């Protein structure tokens, strides 16, 4: 993973940890969904071009965003 991507993930995780309002949660969720859409489109192009290494790299990035989506879901569930 490149360091810029990892920094982005860390920043989103920090925002999520600090989020206290529904608005803040929705903003983070919107960012993550947009990133997932972008990555999904890129994965499709990589597979269409038989670039399996690129597809693998993109799928790994998608897993990071998927983990954040799970954290968002858990944070929304009232205890």
KEGUBA-319749 format. One record per residue (C-alpha): x, y, z; residue in one letter. Coordinates in steps of 0.001 Angstrom, whole numbers, padded with zeros to 6 digits, always signed. Example, Ala and Ser with C-alpha at 12.3 -4.5 7.8 and 13.67 -1.06 7.14 Angstrom:
% residues 2
+012300-004500+007800A+013670-001060+007140S
***
This chain:
% residues 79
+000000+000000+000000X+001200+003458-000787X+001650+005847+002104X-000790+008439+000714X-003591+005870+000655X-002806+004710+004189X-002815+008321+005410X-006235+008794+003811X-007552+005708+005607X-006110+006911+008911X-007730+010339+008483X-011133+008825+007718X-010828+006520+010740X-009930+009506+012933X-012926+011478+011658X-015130+008489+012356X-013771+008115+015887X-014423+011802+016553X-017850+011928+014861X-020523+012876+017387X-023430+013794+015153X-025558+012057+012554X-024473+014712+010038X-020797+013920+010576X-021486+010203+010204X-023405+010761+006966X-020573+012878+005582X-018031+010140+006277X-020376+007507+004888X-020798+009558+001719X-017026+009861+001266X-016537+006125+001757X-019329+005230-000686X-017853+007543-003327X-014432+005948-002871X-015957+002456-003106X-017752+003408-006337X-014551+004836-007794X-012609+001706-006840X-015342-000588-008188X-015188+001174-011545X-011383+000911-011556X-011498-002802-010705X-013887-003403-013596X-011530-001616-015979X-008551-003571-014638X-010328-006893-015190X-011456-005832-018653X-007820-005042-019480X-006581-008317-017959X-004503-006317-015451X-004928-008707-012554X-002178-007185-010413X-003913-003811-010551X-007255-005467-009784X-005707-007190-006764X-004288-003893-005493X-007643-002145-005936X-009554-004954-004224X-007208-004654-001253X-007980-000933-001061X-011685-001719-001244X-011315-003999+001764X-010005-001052+003815X-013057+001016+002894X-015330-001940+003575X-013876-002147+007081X-014674+001532+007588X-018242+000928+006387X-018585-001789+009027X-017301+000594+011697X-019888+003159+010591X-022671+000574+010876X-021504-000447+014342X-021302+003164+015479X-024874+003797+014291X-026254+000918+016377X-027293+002282+019776X-025986+000265+022695X
***
